Amino acid sequence: MLKTLRNAFKIKDIRTKILYTFMMLIVIRIGSNLRIPGVDPQVVQEFFQQNDGALGFIRAITGGSFEQMSILALGITPYITSSIIMQLMTIAIPKLEEMQREGEDGRKKILEYTRYLTVGLALLQAIAMAVGFGSQGLLIQKGIKSVIVVVCTMTAGSAFLMWIGERITESGVGNGISMVLLFNIISSLPSDLGILYTKFIAGKSSIALQVLVGAIILALIFVMVVFVIVLQDATRKIPVQYSAKTQGRRLVGAQNQNSSIPLKVNTAGVIPVIFASSLMSFPVVISQFLKVDPASVGGKILAVLSSSNWFVVDKPWASIGALIYVTLVILFAYFYTSIVFNPLEVADNLKKQGGFIPGIRPGKPTSDYLSKILNYIIFIGAVGLTIVCIIPIIASGLFSVSRLSFTGTSLIIIVGVVLETLSAVESQMLERNYKGFLMD
């Protein structure tokens, strides 16, 4: 990793792109500290303190800007949500599916629709936040004018983040939206490390014990990172052969013996965890606006849904929510993978190209074989995702560690984006070497 970055800085074009990306991310951090005019952030901060488990991930992906009620309070989440919605609609609506197959022009149109949907979702979320928190004292001066200022500022901030992400993609390094998300999550790490230090290290009697505890924490984090890297890179390769074809007087095609279909173990990425977390936290957030009594039946159900109550010694019954969460992650992993990977389509394309899996007949038998393998590796990937996400929750519950923004989901995003960015840098370096070789 360090070697790749060191070599990249030796190349002027790539160095310029890296510095451009860094400067754009600095702009984001400045915006994250500019407060929306006419609001009292203390109201939102108290709301977060009451719902740490449910809202810790929101704090992480917004870089703390939502808790501070800054102009970038909504973060990049409206764009991520709209991208997922458009991906689902592409499967459901034939016109969008046909548009996607048109190539670059079709993808540009879908991207344009995604931008419009992002602004629409940001507007709806801003209105909900202004009205919901406004009734609890968020607005210093109540009135339609204050609501309009908050809504317009939050919507414009989300659109600005989307614009920065696209600029980074065009003129910087890696995927801009992913880089914005990564930088927001990393910005919360210093405070999380401070919490861990205060909770586990600062109170120890001797320096040797402090060092030992610190080493154990770092070792656990290192093991988790390695596990996520293995999970992200793990691939099941299905060997493919192609029938020989006659072109003129030559027989071609039979030599392609090393072709394969790569099936990633974690095909769905972090999407199942985001879906499951959002579904679990949504009722908890709504209940705060409706002032649900914690002692009521509804309050008990909401306590089960909040991850801040899972694995807490005094509330063993609340850990039922963890089982619901694990089930949702696995179900969403199967659901999302079925959308992004179609075994029947892959089998048809193989058949048209004269390809076949050794020992498997073309057509439906190939599709059935791919589905069988896919179902097996999806389960492994979903279990891996669950392990990464549930371990920090277990630790937080057993050791009463609150206000941690860094979660297993955050770790998956960090590792995934870093690997993706390093791959992009290496490909640009390789492309430049090819160009230099041809020019020489």
Order of alpha helices (4+ residues) and beta strands (2+ residues): alpha-alpha-alpha-alpha-alpha-alpha-alpha-alpha-alpha-alpha-alpha-beta-beta-beta-beta-alpha-alpha-alpha-alpha-beta-alpha-alpha
